[in-house]
Amino acid sequence: MKTLPLVLALVLLLLGCDYHVALVTTPDQPLQQNLIGLWQRQDAAGHKELLQVLPWDKHQYLIVFPAGQKDSLYARACHWRNDALPMVQITWLGSTEPIAADTPPFQYARWTLVNDTLTVQSLNPEQISNATRSSTALANSITANADDPTIFREAMIFRRHKLDK
């Protein structure tokens, strides 16, 4: 069990639990029903990974990644309303172990959905600084750089997973 916190820390590092400030304090945007479901991708090593998106309430999702694993991570997500660059705010909750108190809990990502293909790109803290402790400053930085594709990490591409009948 001592390796679980290490694995959790590594996964959070790879996924990018990057920011200390929330852009959304009271979620009020409706869920996009077409996002809800089970999604699958192949990682760099060719292993299949599942992303599960469930409704948490009327304005938030429950995210499980990689779904179906003993070390799955859980998060809440909601839409951040920004006309220049609509995104989701992801609040990582933890796994079988909670996230360490000094780990930034927030991640921001944009997504596109075309047919049954979901593309997710998380904000890159090397381009949009994670040093800020002001949600206004973070929002202004994102908005000012909305047309710059380098503010995002490499895309994760998922396809809707069809369960065998």
C-alpha positions as CSV (number, residue, x, y, z in Angstrom):
1,M,0.0,0.0,0.0
2,K,3.0,2.3,0.4
3,T,3.3,2.5,-3.4
4,L,-0.3,3.8,-3.9
5,P,0.5,7.4,-2.8
6,L,3.5,7.3,-5.2
7,V,1.4,6.0,-8.0
8,L,-1.3,8.6,-7.3
9,A,1.3,11.4,-7.3
10,L,2.8,10.2,-10.6
11,V,-0.7,10.0,-12.2
12,L,-1.6,13.5,-11.0
13,L,1.7,14.8,-12.3
14,L,1.0,13.3,-15.7
15,L,-2.6,14.4,-15.8
16,G,-1.7,17.9,-14.6
17,C,-3.2,18.8,-11.3
18,D,-1.8,22.2,-11.8
19,Y,-3.7,25.2,-10.4
20,H,-4.4,26.4,-6.8
21,V,-7.3,28.7,-7.7
22,A,-10.8,28.0,-8.9
23,L,-12.3,29.8,-11.8
24,V,-15.7,28.5,-10.9
25,T,-16.9,28.8,-7.3
26,T,-20.6,28.0,-7.9
27,P,-21.2,25.8,-10.9
28,D,-24.2,27.1,-12.9
29,Q,-23.7,25.9,-16.4
30,P,-25.9,22.9,-17.5
31,L,-24.3,19.5,-18.2
32,Q,-23.7,18.6,-21.8
33,Q,-25.5,15.3,-22.0
34,N,-23.5,14.1,-24.9
35,L,-20.3,14.0,-22.7
36,I,-21.9,11.6,-20.3
37,G,-20.8,8.0,-20.9
38,L,-17.8,5.7,-21.1
39,W,-14.9,6.7,-23.3
40,Q,-11.8,4.7,-24.4
41,R,-8.3,5.6,-25.7
42,Q,-5.0,3.8,-26.2
43,D,-2.1,5.2,-24.2
44,A,1.4,5.6,-25.6
45,A,2.2,2.0,-24.7
46,G,-0.9,0.7,-26.5
47,H,-2.9,-0.1,-23.4
48,K,-6.6,0.7,-23.4
49,E,-7.7,3.3,-20.8
50,L,-11.3,4.2,-20.0
51,L,-12.7,7.6,-19.0
52,Q,-16.1,7.5,-17.3
53,V,-18.2,10.7,-17.2
54,L,-21.3,10.6,-15.0
55,P,-23.6,13.3,-13.8
56,W,-22.7,14.5,-10.2
57,D,-25.6,16.9,-10.1
58,K,-27.3,19.3,-12.6
59,H,-24.1,21.3,-13.1
60,Q,-21.2,19.0,-12.4
61,Y,-19.8,15.7,-13.7
62,L,-18.1,12.9,-11.8
63,I,-15.0,11.9,-13.7
64,V,-13.2,8.6,-13.2
65,F,-9.9,8.0,-14.9
66,P,-8.7,5.4,-15.7
67,A,-12.1,3.9,-15.0
68,G,-12.3,0.3,-13.8
69,Q,-8.8,0.3,-12.2
70,K,-7.8,-0.1,-8.6
71,D,-5.9,3.2,-8.8
72,S,-8.7,5.1,-10.6
73,L,-8.7,8.8,-9.9
74,Y,-11.9,10.7,-9.1
75,A,-12.8,14.3,-9.9
76,R,-15.6,16.7,-10.2
77,A,-15.9,18.8,-13.3
78,C,-18.0,21.8,-14.4
79,H,-18.1,24.2,-17.3
80,W,-16.3,27.5,-17.0
81,R,-18.2,30.1,-19.0
82,N,-15.7,32.1,-21.0
83,D,-16.7,33.4,-24.4
84,A,-13.1,33.5,-25.7
85,L,-12.3,29.9,-24.7
86,P,-14.9,27.7,-23.0
87,M,-13.3,25.1,-20.8
88,V,-14.1,22.7,-18.0
89,Q,-12.7,23.1,-14.5
90,I,-11.6,19.7,-13.0
91,T,-11.3,19.4,-9.3
92,W,-9.3,16.2,-8.5
93,L,-10.7,14.5,-5.4
94,G,-8.2,11.6,-5.1
95,S,-8.2,7.8,-5.4
96,T,-8.2,5.3,-2.5
97,E,-6.0,8.0,-1.0
98,P,-6.9,11.6,-0.8
99,I,-4.8,14.1,-2.7
100,A,-2.0,15.6,-0.6
101,A,-2.8,19.0,0.9
102,D,0.0,20.7,-0.9
103,T,-1.1,19.4,-4.4
104,P,-2.9,21.9,-6.5
105,P,-6.4,20.5,-6.9
106,F,-7.5,22.2,-10.1
107,Q,-6.9,21.5,-13.7
108,Y,-8.5,23.2,-16.7
109,A,-9.2,21.7,-20.1
110,R,-10.9,22.3,-23.4
111,W,-12.8,19.6,-25.2
112,T,-14.4,19.0,-28.5
113,L,-16.8,16.3,-29.4
114,V,-17.3,15.2,-33.0
115,N,-19.6,12.2,-33.6
116,D,-18.2,9.7,-31.1
117,T,-14.7,11.2,-30.7
118,L,-13.9,13.2,-27.6
119,T,-10.7,15.3,-27.7
120,V,-9.4,16.7,-24.4
121,Q,-6.5,19.1,-24.0
122,S,-5.4,20.4,-20.6
123,L,-4.0,23.8,-19.9
124,N,-0.3,23.9,-19.9
125,P,1.1,25.5,-16.7
126,E,4.4,26.2,-18.5
127,Q,2.4,28.6,-20.8
128,I,-0.3,29.8,-18.4
129,S,1.4,30.2,-15.1
130,N,0.2,28.2,-12.1
131,A,2.0,30.5,-9.7
132,T,-1.0,32.9,-9.5
133,R,-3.2,32.7,-6.5
134,S,-5.9,35.0,-8.1
135,S,-8.7,33.6,-10.1
136,T,-9.1,36.9,-11.9
137,A,-5.5,36.9,-13.0
138,L,-5.7,33.3,-14.2
139,A,-8.9,34.0,-16.1
140,N,-7.3,37.1,-17.7
141,S,-4.2,35.2,-18.7
142,I,-6.3,32.4,-20.3
143,T,-8.5,34.9,-22.1
144,A,-5.5,37.0,-23.4
145,N,-3.9,33.8,-24.8
146,A,-7.1,32.1,-26.1
147,D,-5.8,32.1,-29.7
148,D,-2.4,30.5,-28.8
149,P,-2.5,26.7,-29.3
150,T,0.6,26.3,-27.2
151,I,-1.3,27.0,-24.0
152,F,-2.5,23.4,-24.1
153,R,-0.8,20.1,-23.6
154,E,-1.0,17.3,-26.2
155,A,-4.5,16.1,-26.9
156,M,-6.0,13.0,-25.4
157,I,-8.4,11.4,-27.9
158,F,-11.1,9.1,-26.7
159,R,-13.8,7.2,-28.6
160,R,-17.2,6.4,-27.1
161,H,-16.9,2.9,-25.7
162,K,-19.6,0.5,-26.9
163,L,-20.3,-2.2,-24.4
164,D,-20.5,-5.8,-25.7
165,K,-24.0,-7.1,-25.7
